[in-house]
């Protein structure tokens, strides 16, 4: 049953990734058939995207896993993820011109939420992969 659920989830993600370019092309087509000037190519990450919850969360997870070997082992990795989230939020707000004292204070709290989500999401993913490799039953069942 577990293998069927993993296959179904992977299949849904695969189909969704196939449909994303099609919807982008359909949304960008002019309605009257007139020629439009080419716009900038879509960026993988932009500073505006990093100011959002999901953009900062994804980049925090990536940076934490990338910088983890450089982090002292006596310190918890959760501190690294918090620092990464806090720096990313403030840097993105600074570059987009939205940094103020009030946003700086909110970024302090937002970084906590992003750090908790990044740590919990990675730990859940890691446990799921380890369970499928060893064939153990999930803890909740």
C-alpha positions in Angstrom: 0.0 0.0 0.0 2.8 2.4 0.9 4.5 1.8 -2.5 1.2 2.6 -4.3 0.8 5.9 -2.3 4.4 6.9 -3.1 3.9 6.1 -6.8 0.6 8.0 -6.9 2.3 11.1 -5.3 5.2 11.0 -7.7 2.9 10.6 -10.6 0.8 13.6 -9.6 3.9 15.7 -9.1 5.2 14.6 -12.5 1.9 15.5 -14.3 1.8 18.9 -12.5 5.4 19.7 -13.6 4.3 18.8 -17.2 1.3 21.2 -17.0 3.1 24.2 -15.6 4.9 25.2 -18.9 1.6 24.7 -20.8 -0.3 27.0 -18.5 2.5 29.6 -18.7 2.5 29.5 -22.5 -1.3 29.8 -22.6 -1.4 32.7 -20.2 1.3 34.6 -22.1 -0.4 34.4 -25.5 -1.9 37.7 -26.8 -5.7 37.6 -27.3 -5.9 39.6 -30.5 -3.0 37.8 -32.2 -0.8 40.9 -32.3 2.9 40.6 -31.9 4.3 41.5 -28.5 7.8 42.4 -27.5 9.8 39.6 -25.9 9.9 40.0 -22.2 12.7 38.9 -19.9 13.1 35.2 -19.4 11.6 33.8 -16.3 14.0 33.6 -13.4 14.5 30.5 -11.3 14.6 32.7 -8.2 13.9 36.4 -7.9 14.2 38.7 -4.9 10.5 39.3 -4.9 10.0 35.5 -4.8 12.3 35.2 -1.8 10.2 37.7 0.2 7.3 35.2 0.0 6.8 32.4 2.5 7.3 29.5 0.1 10.3 31.1 -1.7 12.1 31.8 1.5 11.2 28.4 2.9 12.6 26.6 -0.1 15.8 28.6 -0.2 16.3 28.3 3.6 16.1 24.5 3.3 18.6 24.5 0.4 21.0 26.8 2.1 20.8 24.9 5.4 21.6 21.6 3.8 24.4 23.2 1.7 26.0 24.9 4.7 25.5 22.1 7.2 28.9 20.6 6.7 30.5 23.9 7.5 28.5 24.4 10.7 30.1 23.4 14.0 28.7 20.1 15.1 28.3 21.2 18.7 25.7 23.8 17.6 22.2 22.8 16.5 21.4 23.0 12.8 18.2 24.8 13.8 20.2 27.9 14.6 21.7 27.8 11.1 18.3 27.6 9.5 17.1 30.5 11.6 20.1 32.6 10.6 19.7 31.7 6.9 15.9 32.6 7.0 16.6 35.9 8.8 19.4 37.0 6.5 17.4 35.9 3.4 14.3 37.9 4.4 16.2 41.0 5.3 18.4 40.9 2.2 15.5 40.4 -0.1 13.6 43.3 1.5 16.7 45.5 1.3 17.2 44.8 -2.4 13.5 45.2 -3.3 13.4 48.5 -1.3 10.9 47.3 1.3 13.2 47.2 4.3 12.1 49.3 7.2 12.4 49.0 11.0 8.9 47.5 11.2 9.7 44.9 8.5 13.0 44.2 10.2 11.1 43.3 13.4 8.5 41.2 11.5 11.4 39.4 9.7 12.6 38.4 13.2 9.3 36.6 13.8 8.9 35.4 10.2 12.3 33.8 10.3 11.2 31.7 13.3 8.2 30.4 11.4 10.2 29.7 8.3 13.0 28.0 10.3 10.4 25.7 12.1 8.8 24.8 8.8 12.2 24.1 7.2 13.4 21.9 10.0 10.1 20.0 10.3 9.7 19.5 6.6 13.2 18.2 6.1 13.0 15.9 9.1 9.7 14.5 7.9 11.1 13.9 4.4 14.2 12.2 5.9 12.1 9.9 8.0 9.9 8.9 5.1 12.9 8.1 2.9 14.5 6.1 5.7 11.3 4.1 6.2 11.0 3.3 2.6 14.6 2.1 2.4 14.3 -0.2 5.4 10.7 -1.3 4.8 9.6 -0.3 8.3 6.0 0.7 9.0 5.3 4.4 9.6 5.3 5.4 13.2 1.7 6.6 13.2 0.2 3.4 12.0 
